[in-house]
Amino acid sequence: MLIWMVLAAFFPCILVVMFSFLTRNKWVGTIVALALIGGSIYKGFFHSQWIIFIDVISLLAGYVIVDTLKYHRKKEDE
């Protein structure tokens, strides 16, 4: 059970950062990661309510990281 909680703490955060970096849009990255996590919750791959709670916190942390580091902004020509 501990490995599931560790994965729930880091994996959604990494997904948000990765998808936001690839799409250059923090909202699209967050929504795609949320849809991926939501689909797996719908299919029943989660074992407890705590893991879902940790996933939501991790998604929010990923959003804050992307917003702070400004990965979502396009580079402007100088």
C-alpha positions in Angstrom: 0.0 0.0 0.0 2.9 2.3 0.7 4.2 2.2 -2.9 0.7 3.2 -4.2 0.8 6.3 -1.9 4.3 7.2 -3.0 3.3 6.9 -6.7 0.1 8.9 -6.0 2.2 11.7 -4.4 4.6 12.1 -7.4 3.1 10.7 -10.6 0.2 13.2 -11.2 2.6 16.1 -10.4 5.1 14.8 -13.0 2.2 14.3 -15.5 1.0 17.9 -15.2 4.5 19.3 -15.6 5.2 17.0 -18.6 2.0 17.6 -20.4 2.2 21.4 -19.7 5.7 21.5 -21.1 4.7 19.5 -24.2 1.6 21.6 -25.0 2.9 24.9 -23.7 -0.4 25.4 -21.9 -0.8 24.9 -18.2 -4.6 24.3 -18.5 -4.3 21.7 -21.2 -1.6 19.9 -19.3 -3.7 19.9 -16.1 -6.9 18.8 -17.9 -5.1 15.9 -19.8 -3.5 14.7 -16.5 -6.9 15.0 -14.7 -8.6 13.1 -17.5 -6.0 10.3 -17.3 -6.3 10.0 -13.5 -10.1 10.3 -13.7 -10.2 7.5 -16.3 -8.2 5.2 -14.1 -10.4 6.0 -11.1 -13.5 5.3 -13.2 -12.0 1.9 -14.2 -11.4 1.0 -10.6 -7.6 1.0 -10.4 -7.5 2.8 -7.1 -7.6 0.9 -3.8 -8.7 3.6 -1.3 -10.0 7.1 -0.9 -6.7 8.3 0.5 -4.9 7.6 -2.8 -7.5 9.6 -4.7 -7.0 12.5 -2.2 -3.2 12.3 -2.6 -3.7 12.3 -6.4 -5.7 15.5 -6.2 -3.1 17.2 -4.0 -0.4 16.1 -6.4 -2.3 17.5 -9.4 -2.6 20.8 -7.6 1.1 20.8 -6.7 2.0 20.1 -10.4 -0.2 23.1 -11.4 1.6 25.3 -8.9 5.0 24.2 -10.1 4.1 24.9 -13.8 2.7 28.2 -12.9 5.7 29.2 -10.8 8.3 28.0 -13.3 6.4 29.5 -16.2 6.8 26.4 -18.4 3.5 27.2 -20.1 4.6 30.5 -21.5 5.9 30.7 -25.1 9.2 32.3 -25.6 8.9 35.7 -27.2 11.3 36.8 -29.9 13.5 39.6 -28.8 
